[in-house]
Amino acid sequence: MTIVPENPTPAYPGRRWQARHYPGTRSTCTRFRAELRSDLAALTGVPRSLTEDIELCAGEAFANAVTHSRSQRPGGTVVRLLSTPIVMGRETTLRLSVIDDGPLDARPVCPPVRSSVEEWEEAESGRGLLLIHQLASEWGTQRWADPTLPAVLGTVLWAEFTYPTASATTTCVCGGGR
């Protein structure tokens, strides 16, 4: 169930949404994206093009989690985190994290270089991380491990999307000073 406030709120620094847990199945991606869209719609001042980029990247991260991790196994899950970390300056950053149940055998990697248009057209996958790389301000992956055990509990794929705040776009610097 998605809860959307009646009045949109600004994406204030330090805001964190409650973690959302999803079954690690491909068919869950529609719900995953819809709930993210709903959470982003509850914010004011976030450009529509940015929310579309975040939704696209989140869908790609979810697809990677259910394709390349233990999340695809029966009972597997994917966790979504969304926050606006405290950043000094005139920008707001939305941080998306997608956490899977850990690697099957290897961490996500960018696909090999494809040298021709035909190779790209024939490829069935391998563009998700490239999309995230192009659309996010910054992104990365890291293992999530239990320090008391030699096991990896999951992989976190995080991406940050930065945009100017309303106050930054309306700030006027007047001449006549030193």
Salt bridges, closest charged atoms under 4 A:
GLU35 OE1 - ARG20 NH1 3.08
GLU35 OE2 - ARG31 NE 3.28
ASP39 OD1 - ARG20 NH2 3.04
ASP39 OD2 - ARG80 NH2 2.48
GLU52 OE2 - ARG48 NE 3.08
GLU55 OE2 - ARG33 NE 3.23
GLU55 OE2 - ARG37 NH2 2.69
GLU160 OE2 - ARG95 NH1 2.73
